[in-house]
C-alpha cells in the first residue's frame, strides 16, 4: 500500500472535512472511526502528521470521511497494524514556501456577520450548545421536560417567547412513560416530542443523531445526562479528551440549526465553589458551551426552584426564573427573581457547612459592630480582626482580602436579613465605639477596610419629560 500523502489535500479541506479546530500548527478533533481524540500537526519543516489516540489507521480515517487521494496508485486501507508497527502519516516533498498557517489566513472583513438566533432568547441559542446543571434532586430533568413542553407548543418560557418545533429527548436516566408524564403535566404536546429506545448505545459523536435531527427537523435536542454520552473510554476530567467531542457536537448543532441542551450533574464535595466550576467533569465542558443555566432551590422557599443564567456568550444573561414542580413532575413558571448566582452559592455553602445565618461568625461580628455604631462606622481590616478575635476568640479571616471577598458574597443576606450594607473603601480611620469604649485613632492615615451602615432603601422618582400636558 502506498503511504498516504496529506499534501494531496488542501489544508483547509482537511480541517473542514475532519471537523478539526485549532490554530497555527496544531489542530484537534474527534476521530470519525472511534470517537477518540485525533490530532493534526504541522512541524517546523512543514510536514503534516495525522494521528488518532486509539491508533486508527490514518488511511481508514480519510476514507471514512470520503476523501480520495488525487495521486495515482493509492490503495484501500489494510487491516490496522499493531501500534508499534504502524507508521504515521507524513507528508512527502514538503513545500519550501511560507508556512501553511500563514498562507491560509482569512481576514474577518471577508466573513459576513450572522445575528445569533434563539430558541428562546437569551437562554437557549439555536445551532449551539446549552448546559443545565444542578445537584441531584433539584429538578434538572423536570426543567428540561418543561422546555420540551414549551417548544412543542411554542409557548413562552415564563415571558420569553419560544419557537415551536419538534423535540428529541435522549435520556438514560428516566423511562419514556415517566418523561411523557412530565411533559404532559407541563402542558406539552407529546406528539411533537420523540425519544430513542437505545439511547444508552449512543455517544455525542454518533452519526445517527444528526440523521434523526435532520430527517425529523428537530428544533430541540436534549441529552440526559452528560456523562452517559461521552463514551465509556473518555475521561471526562481531561480537557484534551472532552474538547474534541464537544467541538464535534457543536459542529453538528451548527449544521442542523437545532438547539442542543445537555443536563449535567454537579461535582460532589465542592459545594460553595463558583457554580460554573462545580459542573461534573472538566471545566472545559461548560467553557465549550454558549449558555449555562444553573438550577438551585430558592433559599426563601425550599419547595420552589430558581434557574439562574450564569453564562451567555451571545447576549446579556437573562433574568433568573422561578418555577415549582407539581404533580407527575410537571413544572409551572412562577415569575422572575432578583436572586443571583452569588446568593445561591452562599446558600449552598451554608447548607454544606450546616451553619445557619444567625450562627455565622461574620454575622455575629458585624451585628455587634453595627449595634454599637448604629449610625455607621468605617473599620480597617486590622480593626475587624481585633474585633472578631475579641468576640469569637479566633480570627475568622486570614487577610483583608478574605474579609472583602466573604462580606461581598454575603451582602444580599446582610441587606435582607439584618438591614446592613457595606462599602469597601481606602480612607481615613474614624472614631468608633468598641465594647462600650470610644476609640480615637492616634493619627490620621488612609487604610483599607469596610464601612458598615444601616441599609436604607432608595426612593427613585422618574419624570417622563416627553409626556405632554393635556
NORKAMO-V41127 format. One record per backbone hydrogen bond with DSSP energy under -0.5 kcal/mol. CO is the residue of the C=O (numbers start at 0). NH is the residue of the N-H. If there is no record, write none. Layout:
CO:NH  CO:NH
This chain:
3:5  4:7  5:8  9:13  10:14  11:15  12:16  13:17  14:19  15:18  20:27  22:25  24:41  25:22  26:39  27:20  28:37  30:34  35:30  36:52  37:28  38:50  39:26  40:48  42:45  46:42  47:90  48:40  49:88  50:38  51:54  56:60  57:61  58:62  59:63  60:64  61:66  62:65  70:73  72:1  81:84  81:85  87:89  88:49  98:101  98:102  99:103  101:104  106:109  107:110  112:114  116:125  118:162  119:123  122:124  123:118  123:119  124:127  127:259  128:289  128:290  129:261  130:132  130:292  131:263  132:294  133:265  134:137  138:142  139:143  140:144  141:145  142:146  143:147  144:148  145:149  146:150  147:151  148:152  149:153  149:154  150:164  155:157  156:158  156:159  158:160  159:156  165:218  165:219  166:193  167:169  167:221  168:170  168:195  169:223  174:178  175:179  176:180  177:181  178:182  179:183  180:184  181:185  182:187  183:186  187:189  188:191  189:192  191:166  193:168  195:198  197:200  198:201  202:205  205:208  205:209  206:210  207:211  208:212  209:213  210:214  211:215  212:217  213:216  216:165  218:258  219:167  220:260  221:169  222:262  223:171  224:227  225:228  226:229  228:203  230:233  233:235  234:237  235:281  236:238  237:240  237:241  238:242  240:244  241:245  242:246  243:247  244:248  245:249  246:250  247:251  248:252  249:253  250:254  251:255  252:256  252:257  258:220  258:260  259:129  260:222  261:131  261:263  262:224  262:225  263:133  264:279  266:269  269:272  273:276  273:277  274:277  277:266  281:284  281:285  282:286  283:287  284:287  284:288  285:288  289:312  290:130  291:293  291:309  291:310  292:132  293:307  295:305  297:300  300:297  300:303  302:324  303:297  304:322  305:295  305:307  306:320  307:293  307:309  310:291  317:308  319:336  320:306  321:333  322:304  323:325  323:331  325:328  326:329  329:325  331:323  334:321  336:319  339:343  340:344  341:345  342:346  343:347  344:348  345:349  346:350  347:351  348:352  349:353  349:354  353:355  355:358  355:359  356:359  359:363  360:364  361:365  362:366  363:367  364:368  365:369  366:370  367:371  368:372  372:375  376:451  377:429  378:449  379:383  380:384  381:385  382:386  383:387  384:388  385:389  386:390  387:391  387:392  387:393  388:392  393:395  398:402  399:403  400:404  401:405  402:406  403:407  404:408  405:409  407:410  409:413  410:414  411:415  412:416  412:417  413:417  413:418  413:419  418:454  420:452  422:424  422:450  424:448  426:446  431:438  433:436  436:433  436:438  437:439  438:431  438:440  442:444  444:428  446:426  447:380  448:424  449:378  449:451  450:422  450:452  451:376  452:420  453:455  454:456  457:459  459:461  462:464  463:466
